Structures are given as structure tokens and as C-alpha cells.
Amino acid sequence: MSAGVAEGGLQKRLGLPFAIAVCAGTVVGTGIMRAPGEISNMVPDPTVVLWLWLAGGIYVLLSCNVAAEISSAIPRSGGHYIPVREGLGDSMGLLVGWTMWSAFVVVNAALSIAAADFLGTIVPWVADNTTWSALAILLLVTALNWTGVEEGR
């Protein structure tokens, strides 16, 4: 067993810099580059847009606080499944587990499409074949991650 890993504990292989890079890349790549322009076009007043950003930021901070409190109260691996199963039973835990898995599939597809759209701004062939490019990006990232956690990073 490696140093610093308790019996039955989680292995820490990627570290904080990797976690920050993934979070920042996801937020900047899809959240900030994609959505605000579309939402701003639907809202007629710029002041309302700023209030929506503030409300969204407060909502995210409160959600993160709740998730951190629940996760520290039940320190086991398993994501959202564990606290929901503990609080609401096996069937609701299963529902949340499948819902989260489905959401991750959809998010990966959306990230691939966004990456293909952004790449299409500098590579004309990609702009003409966004669907195939997004699929290729998704398969490439999947293949990299299939090799292992440390190699895929």
C-alpha cells in the first residue's frame, strides 16, 4: 500500500493543481464562453443580467456549502449516491446514481460539441463537420482516460 493511504481509503493521485485546472477549464470553456451571451440576448436590461449573475453566484456558493457539509458528515466515496441513500433509502440512491451518470454522459457530449465549435473558429474543416469533430474529440479524450488516471491527466 502506498504511503498516506489508509486501509480502504481513497488514493490521491491527481492533486489540487489538476482539480483546479479541470474546474477552471470547465467553467471557462462552457459556462463563461458559451452561455452568458445567449442568456444576455434574452434579457433586455443589462442591470437584470448583472443581478442574474449575482443570484447564480450566490446559488452556486450555497450549493457548494451544502455539498461540503453533507460530504464531510458522511466521508465515503460514491458521490451524491451515498448521502441520498443514507437519507432516503436504496431506491432513491439508485435513482440519483443513474441520474448523475446520465448527466455526466450529457455533459461530456456538450463539452465535446463546445470544443468542436471553438476549434471550428480556427480550423474550417471542423466548422463544416462539427458533429464528427465532436465525436472524434470525445473518443480521443475517452481513449486518453482509458489508459489510466495518471496518464489521462
Backbone as JSON Lines, residues from 0, in Angstrom:
{"i":0,"aa":"M","n":[0.84,-1.18,0.0],"ca":[0.0,0.0,0.0],"c":[0.89,1.24,0.0]}
{"i":1,"aa":"S","n":[0.48,2.26,-0.73],"ca":[1.29,3.46,-0.83],"c":[1.18,4.29,0.45]}
{"i":2,"aa":"A","n":[2.17,5.14,0.64],"ca":[2.19,5.98,1.84],"c":[1.06,6.99,1.8]}
{"i":3,"aa":"G","n":[0.46,7.23,2.95],"ca":[-0.58,8.25,3.03],"c":[-1.97,7.76,2.66]}
{"i":4,"aa":"V","n":[-2.13,6.46,2.38],"ca":[-3.44,5.93,2.04],"c":[-3.85,4.95,3.13]}
{"i":5,"aa":"A","n":[-4.91,5.28,3.84],"ca":[-5.41,4.41,4.9],"c":[-6.09,3.19,4.28]}
{"i":6,"aa":"E","n":[-6.19,2.14,5.06],"ca":[-6.86,0.93,4.6],"c":[-8.29,1.26,4.16]}
{"i":7,"aa":"G","n":[-8.63,0.95,2.93],"ca":[-9.96,1.23,2.4],"c":[-10.17,2.68,2.03]}
{"i":8,"aa":"G","n":[-9.14,3.52,2.12],"ca":[-9.27,4.94,1.81],"c":[-9.07,5.22,0.33]}
{"i":9,"aa":"L","n":[-9.31,6.44,-0.03],"ca":[-9.15,6.86,-1.41],"c":[-7.69,7.15,-1.71]}
{"i":10,"aa":"Q","n":[-7.25,6.82,-2.9],"ca":[-5.91,7.14,-3.34],"c":[-5.9,8.54,-3.92]}
{"i":11,"aa":"K","n":[-4.93,9.32,-3.53],"ca":[-4.83,10.7,-4.02],"c":[-3.72,10.74,-5.05]}
{"i":12,"aa":"R","n":[-4.11,10.73,-6.32],"ca":[-3.11,10.67,-7.39],"c":[-3.04,11.94,-8.23]}
{"i":13,"aa":"L","n":[-4.12,12.65,-8.35],"ca":[-4.13,13.79,-9.27],"c":[-3.73,15.09,-8.59]}
{"i":14,"aa":"G","n":[-4.22,15.37,-7.43],"ca":[-3.8,16.54,-6.67],"c":[-4.6,17.8,-6.96]}
{"i":15,"aa":"L","n":[-4.35,18.8,-6.16],"ca":[-5.07,20.06,-6.22],"c":[-4.86,20.82,-7.54]}
{"i":16,"aa":"P","n":[-3.63,20.94,-8.06],"ca":[-3.47,21.68,-9.32],"c":[-4.32,21.1,-10.46]}
{"i":17,"aa":"F","n":[-4.4,19.78,-10.53],"ca":[-5.21,19.15,-11.57],"c":[-6.69,19.45,-11.35]}
{"i":18,"aa":"A","n":[-7.16,19.38,-10.11],"ca":[-8.56,19.67,-9.82],"c":[-8.92,21.1,-10.18]}
{"i":19,"aa":"I","n":[-8.03,22.03,-9.86],"ca":[-8.27,23.44,-10.2],"c":[-8.3,23.62,-11.71]}
{"i":20,"aa":"A","n":[-7.4,22.97,-12.42],"ca":[-7.36,23.08,-13.89],"c":[-8.64,22.54,-14.52]}
{"i":21,"aa":"V","n":[-9.13,21.42,-14.02],"ca":[-10.36,20.84,-14.57],"c":[-11.55,21.76,-14.3]}
{"i":22,"aa":"C","n":[-11.66,22.24,-13.07],"ca":[-12.79,23.12,-12.73],"c":[-12.74,24.42,-13.52]}
{"i":23,"aa":"A","n":[-11.57,25.04,-13.57],"ca":[-11.44,26.3,-14.31],"c":[-11.7,26.09,-15.8]}
{"i":24,"aa":"G","n":[-11.18,25.0,-16.36],"ca":[-11.4,24.72,-17.77],"c":[-12.86,24.48,-18.1]}
{"i":25,"aa":"T","n":[-13.56,23.78,-17.23],"ca":[-14.97,23.52,-17.47],"c":[-15.79,24.8,-17.36]}
{"i":26,"aa":"V","n":[-15.52,25.59,-16.33],"ca":[-16.27,26.83,-16.13],"c":[-16.01,27.81,-17.27]}
{"i":27,"aa":"V","n":[-14.73,28.01,-17.6],"ca":[-14.39,28.97,-18.64],"c":[-14.82,28.46,-20.01]}
{"i":28,"aa":"G","n":[-14.56,27.19,-20.27],"ca":[-14.84,26.63,-21.6],"c":[-16.29,26.58,-21.97]}
{"i":29,"aa":"T","n":[-17.15,26.25,-21.04],"ca":[-18.56,26.12,-21.39],"c":[-19.43,27.14,-20.69]}
{"i":30,"aa":"G","n":[-19.16,27.38,-19.43],"ca":[-20.02,28.28,-18.67],"c":[-19.87,29.73,-19.04]}
{"i":31,"aa":"I","n":[-18.64,30.2,-19.17],"ca":[-18.43,31.62,-19.41],"c":[-18.34,31.95,-20.89]}
{"i":32,"aa":"M","n":[-17.79,31.06,-21.7],"ca":[-17.63,31.34,-23.13],"c":[-18.93,31.11,-23.91]}
{"i":33,"aa":"R","n":[-19.8,30.26,-23.4],"ca":[-20.95,29.82,-24.18],"c":[-22.27,30.45,-23.74]}
{"i":34,"aa":"A","n":[-22.62,30.29,-22.49],"ca":[-23.95,30.62,-22.02],"c":[-24.26,32.11,-21.84]}
{"i":35,"aa":"P","n":[-23.38,32.94,-21.3],"ca":[-23.78,34.31,-20.99],"c":[-24.28,35.12,-22.17]}
{"i":36,"aa":"G","n":[-23.67,34.94,-23.32],"ca":[-24.13,35.69,-24.49],"c":[-25.54,35.32,-24.89]}
{"i":37,"aa":"E","n":[-25.85,34.03,-24.85],"ca":[-27.19,33.58,-25.2],"c":[-28.21,34.07,-24.19]}
{"i":38,"aa":"I","n":[-27.85,34.03,-22.9],"ca":[-28.77,34.5,-21.86],"c":[-28.93,36.01,-21.94]}
{"i":39,"aa":"S","n":[-27.85,36.73,-22.15],"ca":[-27.91,38.19,-22.24],"c":[-28.79,38.65,-23.39]}
{"i":40,"aa":"N","n":[-28.79,37.9,-24.48],"ca":[-29.65,38.26,-25.61],"c":[-31.13,38.12,-25.28]}
{"i":41,"aa":"M","n":[-31.46,37.27,-24.3],"ca":[-32.86,37.08,-23.92],"c":[-33.34,38.1,-22.89]}
{"i":42,"aa":"V","n":[-32.4,38.75,-22.2],"ca":[-32.75,39.71,-21.16],"c":[-32.54,41.12,-21.7]}
{"i":43,"aa":"P","n":[-33.59,41.94,-21.7],"ca":[-33.48,43.25,-22.33],"c":[-32.65,44.27,-21.56]}
{"i":44,"aa":"D","n":[-32.53,44.14,-20.25],"ca":[-31.86,45.16,-19.43],"c":[-30.53,44.62,-18.9]}
{"i":45,"aa":"P","n":[-29.41,45.33,-19.14],"ca":[-28.11,44.87,-18.65],"c":[-28.04,44.76,-17.12]}
{"i":46,"aa":"T","n":[-28.8,45.6,-16.42],"ca":[-28.83,45.51,-14.96],"c":[-29.39,44.18,-14.5]}
{"i":47,"aa":"V","n":[-30.41,43.71,-15.19],"ca":[-31.0,42.41,-14.86],"c":[-29.98,41.29,-15.09]}
{"i":48,"aa":"V","n":[-29.17,41.41,-16.13],"ca":[-28.14,40.41,-16.4],"c":[-27.16,40.34,-15.23]}
{"i":49,"aa":"L","n":[-26.74,41.5,-14.72],"ca":[-25.82,41.52,-13.57],"c":[-26.47,40.91,-12.33]}
{"i":50,"aa":"W","n":[-27.74,41.2,-12.1],"ca":[-28.44,40.61,-10.96],"c":[-28.56,39.09,-11.13]}
{"i":51,"aa":"L","n":[-28.78,38.64,-12.34],"ca":[-28.83,37.2,-12.59],"c":[-27.48,36.54,-12.31]}
{"i":52,"aa":"W","n":[-26.38,37.19,-12.7],"ca":[-25.04,36.67,-12.39],"c":[-24.84,36.59,-10.89]}
{"i":53,"aa":"L","n":[-25.24,37.63,-10.17],"ca":[-25.09,37.64,-8.72],"c":[-25.92,36.53,-8.08]}
{"i":54,"aa":"A","n":[-27.16,36.4,-8.5],"ca":[-28.04,35.35,-7.96],"c":[-27.47,33.96,-8.26]}
{"i":55,"aa":"G","n":[-26.97,33.77,-9.46],"ca":[-26.38,32.49,-9.82],"c":[-25.14,32.18,-8.99]}
{"i":56,"aa":"G","n":[-24.31,33.2,-8.76],"ca":[-23.11,33.01,-7.93],"c":[-23.46,32.66,-6.49]}
{"i":57,"aa":"I","n":[-24.45,33.33,-5.93],"ca":[-24.88,33.02,-4.56],"c":[-25.45,31.61,-4.49]}
{"i":58,"aa":"Y","n":[-26.25,31.24,-5.48],"ca":[-26.82,29.89,-5.53],"c":[-25.71,28.82,-5.57]}
{"i":59,"aa":"V","n":[-24.7,29.04,-6.4],"ca":[-23.61,28.07,-6.51],"c":[-22.83,27.98,-5.2]}
{"i":60,"aa":"L","n":[-22.54,29.13,-4.58],"ca":[-21.81,29.11,-3.31],"c":[-22.6,28.37,-2.22]}
{"i":61,"aa":"L","n":[-23.9,28.61,-2.14],"ca":[-24.72,27.91,-1.15],"c":[-24.79,26.41,-1.45]}
{"i":62,"aa":"S","n":[-24.92,26.06,-2.72],"ca":[-24.96,24.65,-3.1],"c":[-23.65,23.95,-2.75]}
{"i":63,"aa":"C","n":[-22.52,24.61,-3.01],"ca":[-21.22,24.04,-2.66],"c":[-21.09,23.87,-1.15]}
{"i":64,"aa":"N","n":[-21.6,24.82,-0.39],"ca":[-21.54,24.72,1.06],"c":[-22.35,23.53,1.55]}
{"i":65,"aa":"V","n":[-23.55,23.35,1.02],"ca":[-24.38,22.21,1.41],"c":[-23.7,20.9,1.04]}
{"i":66,"aa":"A","n":[-23.17,20.81,-0.17],"ca":[-22.49,19.58,-0.6],"c":[-21.28,19.28,0.28]}
{"i":67,"aa":"A","n":[-20.52,20.32,0.65],"ca":[-19.35,20.12,1.51],"c":[-19.75,19.65,2.9]}
{"i":68,"aa":"E","n":[-20.82,20.22,3.45],"ca":[-21.28,19.81,4.77],"c":[-21.75,18.36,4.76]}
{"i":69,"aa":"I","n":[-22.53,18.0,3.77],"ca":[-23.04,16.63,3.69],"c":[-21.89,15.65,3.45]}
{"i":70,"aa":"S","n":[-20.97,16.01,2.57],"ca":[-19.84,15.12,2.27],"c":[-18.94,14.92,3.49]}
{"i":71,"aa":"S","n":[-18.77,15.96,4.29],"ca":[-17.93,15.81,5.49],"c":[-18.66,15.04,6.58]}
{"i":72,"aa":"A","n":[-19.98,15.05,6.57],"ca":[-20.74,14.29,7.57],"c":[-20.74,12.8,7.25]}
{"i":73,"aa":"I","n":[-20.65,12.46,5.96],"ca":[-20.62,11.06,5.53],"c":[-19.39,10.88,4.64]}
{"i":74,"aa":"P","n":[-18.21,10.72,5.22],"ca":[-16.97,10.69,4.43],"c":[-16.69,9.35,3.76]}
{"i":75,"aa":"R","n":[-17.47,9.04,2.74],"ca":[-17.24,7.81,1.96],"c":[-17.3,8.17,0.49]}
{"i":76,"aa":"S","n":[-16.63,7.38,-0.34],"ca":[-16.68,7.62,-1.77],"c":[-18.02,7.15,-2.32]}
{"i":77,"aa":"G","n":[-18.45,7.77,-3.4],"ca":[-19.7,7.39,-4.03],"c":[-20.51,8.58,-4.53]}
{"i":78,"aa":"G","n":[-19.97,9.77,-4.36],"ca":[-20.64,10.96,-4.89],"c":[-21.96,11.24,-4.2]}
{"i":79,"aa":"H","n":[-22.93,11.7,-4.98],"ca":[-24.25,12.06,-4.44],"c":[-25.04,10.85,-3.99]}
{"i":80,"aa":"Y","n":[-24.7,9.69,-4.51],"ca":[-25.42,8.47,-4.18],"c":[-25.42,8.19,-2.68]}
{"i":81,"aa":"I","n":[-24.29,8.36,-2.03],"ca":[-24.14,7.98,-0.62],"c":[-25.08,8.77,0.3]}
{"i":82,"aa":"P","n":[-25.06,10.11,0.31],"ca":[-25.96,10.82,1.24],"c":[-27.43,10.62,0.9]}
{"i":83,"aa":"V","n":[-27.76,10.5,-0.39],"ca":[-29.17,10.29,-0.75],"c":[-29.62,8.91,-0.28]}
{"i":84,"aa":"R","n":[-28.79,7.91,-0.45],"ca":[-29.15,6.57,0.01],"c":[-29.3,6.55,1.53]}
{"i":85,"aa":"E","n":[-28.39,7.23,2.22],"ca":[-28.46,7.28,3.69],"c":[-29.74,7.97,4.16]}
{"i":86,"aa":"G","n":[-30.13,9.03,3.48],"ca":[-31.29,9.81,3.91],"c":[-32.62,9.33,3.38]}
{"i":87,"aa":"L","n":[-32.64,8.8,2.16],"ca":[-33.92,8.49,1.51],"c":[-34.09,7.04,1.11]}
{"i":88,"aa":"G","n":[-33.07,6.21,1.3],"ca":[-33.2,4.79,1.01],"c":[-32.53,4.37,-0.29]}
{"i":89,"aa":"D","n":[-32.5,3.05,-0.48],"ca":[-31.8,2.47,-1.63],"c":[-32.39,2.89,-2.97]}
{"i":90,"aa":"S","n":[-33.72,2.92,-3.09],"ca":[-34.31,3.24,-4.4],"c":[-34.0,4.67,-4.83]}
{"i":91,"aa":"M","n":[-34.04,5.61,-3.9],"ca":[-33.71,6.99,-4.25],"c":[-32.22,7.14,-4.52]}
{"i":92,"aa":"G","n":[-31.39,6.39,-3.8],"ca":[-29.96,6.39,-4.08],"c":[-29.68,5.88,-5.48]}
{"i":93,"aa":"L","n":[-30.37,4.8,-5.86],"ca":[-30.22,4.26,-7.21],"c":[-30.66,5.28,-8.26]}
{"i":94,"aa":"L","n":[-31.78,5.94,-8.01],"ca":[-32.28,6.95,-8.95],"c":[-31.26,8.09,-9.11]}
{"i":95,"aa":"V","n":[-30.7,8.55,-8.0],"ca":[-29.71,9.62,-8.07],"c":[-28.44,9.14,-8.79]}
{"i":96,"aa":"G","n":[-28.03,7.91,-8.49],"ca":[-26.85,7.36,-9.16],"c":[-27.02,7.32,-10.67]}
{"i":97,"aa":"W","n":[-28.14,6.81,-11.13],"ca":[-28.39,6.75,-12.57],"c":[-28.57,8.14,-13.18]}
{"i":98,"aa":"T","n":[-29.2,9.04,-12.44],"ca":[-29.38,10.4,-12.94],"c":[-28.03,11.1,-13.09]}
{"i":99,"aa":"M","n":[-27.16,10.93,-12.1],"ca":[-25.84,11.55,-12.18],"c":[-25.02,10.95,-13.33]}
{"i":100,"aa":"W","n":[-25.11,9.64,-13.51],"ca":[-24.39,9.0,-14.61],"c":[-24.9,9.57,-15.95]}
{"i":101,"aa":"S","n":[-26.22,9.67,-16.1],"ca":[-26.8,10.21,-17.33],"c":[-26.36,11.66,-17.54]}
{"i":102,"aa":"A","n":[-26.33,12.43,-16.46],"ca":[-25.91,13.82,-16.56],"c":[-24.46,13.92,-17.02]}
{"i":103,"aa":"F","n":[-23.59,13.06,-16.51],"ca":[-22.19,13.08,-16.93],"c":[-22.05,12.73,-18.42]}
{"i":104,"aa":"V","n":[-22.87,11.81,-18.9],"ca":[-22.85,11.48,-20.33],"c":[-23.24,12.7,-21.15]}
{"i":105,"aa":"V","n":[-24.3,13.38,-20.74],"ca":[-24.78,14.56,-21.47],"c":[-23.75,15.69,-21.39]}
{"i":106,"aa":"V","n":[-23.16,15.88,-20.23],"ca":[-22.16,16.95,-20.06],"c":[-20.95,16.69,-20.96]}
{"i":107,"aa":"N","n":[-20.5,15.44,-21.02],"ca":[-19.36,15.14,-21.9],"c":[-19.7,15.39,-23.35]}
{"i":108,"aa":"A","n":[-20.92,15.06,-23.75],"ca":[-21.34,15.35,-25.13],"c":[-21.36,16.86,-25.38]}
{"i":109,"aa":"A","n":[-21.9,17.61,-24.43],"ca":[-21.98,19.07,-24.58],"c":[-20.58,19.69,-24.63]}
{"i":110,"aa":"L","n":[-19.68,19.21,-23.77],"ca":[-18.3,19.72,-23.79],"c":[-17.62,19.41,-25.12]}
{"i":111,"aa":"S","n":[-17.88,18.24,-25.67],"ca":[-17.29,17.88,-26.97],"c":[-17.82,18.77,-28.07]}
{"i":112,"aa":"I","n":[-19.11,19.05,-28.04],"ca":[-19.7,19.94,-29.05],"c":[-19.13,21.35,-28.91]}
{"i":113,"aa":"A","n":[-19.02,21.84,-27.67],"ca":[-18.45,23.18,-27.45],"c":[-17.0,23.23,-27.93]}
{"i":114,"aa":"A","n":[-16.23,22.18,-27.63],"ca":[-14.83,22.14,-28.08],"c":[-14.75,22.15,-29.6]}
{"i":115,"aa":"A","n":[-15.63,21.38,-30.26],"ca":[-15.64,21.35,-31.72],"c":[-16.05,22.71,-32.3]}
{"i":116,"aa":"D","n":[-17.01,23.37,-31.65],"ca":[-17.41,24.71,-32.11],"c":[-16.27,25.7,-32.0]}
{"i":117,"aa":"F","n":[-15.57,25.68,-30.86],"ca":[-14.45,26.6,-30.67],"c":[-13.31,26.29,-31.62]}
{"i":118,"aa":"L","n":[-13.01,25.0,-31.82],"ca":[-11.96,24.6,-32.75],"c":[-12.34,24.98,-34.18]}
{"i":119,"aa":"G","n":[-13.65,24.94,-34.47],"ca":[-14.13,25.3,-35.8],"c":[-13.9,26.75,-36.17]}
{"i":120,"aa":"T","n":[-13.67,27.61,-35.17],"ca":[-13.39,29.02,-35.49],"c":[-12.01,29.21,-36.09]}
{"i":121,"aa":"I","n":[-11.11,28.23,-35.88],"ca":[-9.76,28.37,-36.44],"c":[-9.43,27.29,-37.47]}
{"i":122,"aa":"V","n":[-10.21,26.21,-37.49],"ca":[-9.99,25.13,-38.47],"c":[-11.27,24.98,-39.29]}
{"i":123,"aa":"P","n":[-11.28,25.43,-40.53],"ca":[-12.51,25.41,-41.34],"c":[-13.13,24.02,-41.5]}
{"i":124,"aa":"W","n":[-12.34,22.98,-41.64],"ca":[-12.9,21.64,-41.82],"c":[-13.73,21.24,-40.62]}
{"i":125,"aa":"V","n":[-13.27,21.6,-39.42],"ca":[-14.01,21.27,-38.2],"c":[-15.34,22.01,-38.17]}
{"i":126,"aa":"A","n":[-15.35,23.26,-38.62],"ca":[-16.6,24.03,-38.65],"c":[-17.62,23.4,-39.58]}
{"i":127,"aa":"D","n":[-17.16,22.79,-40.67],"ca":[-18.06,22.14,-41.62],"c":[-18.52,20.76,-41.14]}
{"i":128,"aa":"N","n":[-17.79,20.17,-40.21],"ca":[-18.09,18.81,-39.72],"c":[-18.12,18.79,-38.19]}
{"i":129,"aa":"T","n":[-18.95,19.64,-37.6],"ca":[-18.96,19.78,-36.14],"c":[-19.35,18.47,-35.44]}
{"i":130,"aa":"T","n":[-20.33,17.76,-35.96],"ca":[-20.79,16.53,-35.31],"c":[-19.67,15.5,-35.27]}
{"i":131,"aa":"W","n":[-19.03,15.27,-36.41],"ca":[-17.95,14.28,-36.46],"c":[-16.75,14.72,-35.65]}
{"i":132,"aa":"S","n":[-16.47,16.01,-35.65],"ca":[-15.35,16.53,-34.87],"c":[-15.61,16.37,-33.37]}
{"i":133,"aa":"A","n":[-16.85,16.65,-32.95],"ca":[-17.2,16.47,-31.53],"c":[-17.07,15.01,-31.13]}
{"i":134,"aa":"L","n":[-17.51,14.12,-32.0],"ca":[-17.38,12.69,-31.71],"c":[-15.92,12.27,-31.63]}
{"i":135,"aa":"A","n":[-15.1,12.8,-32.53],"ca":[-13.66,12.48,-32.5],"c":[-13.01,13.0,-31.22]}
{"i":136,"aa":"I","n":[-13.37,14.21,-30.81],"ca":[-12.83,14.78,-29.57],"c":[-13.24,13.92,-28.38]}
{"i":137,"aa":"L","n":[-14.5,13.53,-28.33],"ca":[-14.99,12.69,-27.24],"c":[-14.27,11.35,-27.19]}
{"i":138,"aa":"L","n":[-14.09,10.73,-28.35],"ca":[-13.39,9.45,-28.4],"c":[-11.91,9.59,-28.02]}
{"i":139,"aa":"L","n":[-11.28,10.68,-28.43],"ca":[-9.88,10.92,-28.07],"c":[-9.71,11.08,-26.56]}
{"i":140,"aa":"V","n":[-10.57,11.89,-25.95],"ca":[-10.5,12.1,-24.5],"c":[-10.81,10.8,-23.77]}
{"i":141,"aa":"T","n":[-11.78,10.04,-24.26],"ca":[-12.1,8.75,-23.65],"c":[-10.91,7.8,-23.74]}
{"i":142,"aa":"A","n":[-10.25,7.75,-24.89],"ca":[-9.08,6.88,-25.05],"c":[-7.95,7.29,-24.12]}
{"i":143,"aa":"L","n":[-7.73,8.59,-23.97],"ca":[-6.69,9.06,-23.05],"c":[-7.0,8.66,-21.61]}
{"i":144,"aa":"N","n":[-8.25,8.81,-21.21],"ca":[-8.63,8.46,-19.85],"c":[-8.68,6.95,-19.63]}
{"i":145,"aa":"W","n":[-8.9,6.2,-20.68],"ca":[-8.95,4.75,-20.57],"c":[-7.57,4.19,-20.18]}
{"i":146,"aa":"T","n":[-6.51,4.89,-20.59],"ca":[-5.16,4.42,-20.29],"c":[-4.86,4.45,-18.81]}
{"i":147,"aa":"G","n":[-5.57,5.26,-18.05],"ca":[-5.37,5.34,-16.61],"c":[-5.48,6.76,-16.12]}
{"i":148,"aa":"V","n":[-5.69,6.89,-14.82],"ca":[-5.9,8.22,-14.23],"c":[-4.68,9.11,-14.42]}
{"i":149,"aa":"E","n":[-3.51,8.62,-14.11],"ca":[-2.32,9.46,-14.19],"c":[-1.94,9.77,-15.63]}
{"i":150,"aa":"E","n":[-2.09,8.79,-16.53],"ca":[-1.75,9.02,-17.93],"c":[-2.77,9.92,-18.62]}
{"i":151,"aa":"G","n":[-4.03,9.8,-18.23],"ca":[-5.09,10.57,-18.85],"c":[-5.09,12.04,-18.49]}
{"i":152,"aa":"R","n":[-4.45,12.37,-17.4],"ca":[-4.49,13.78,-17.0],"c":[-3.67,14.62,-17.93]}
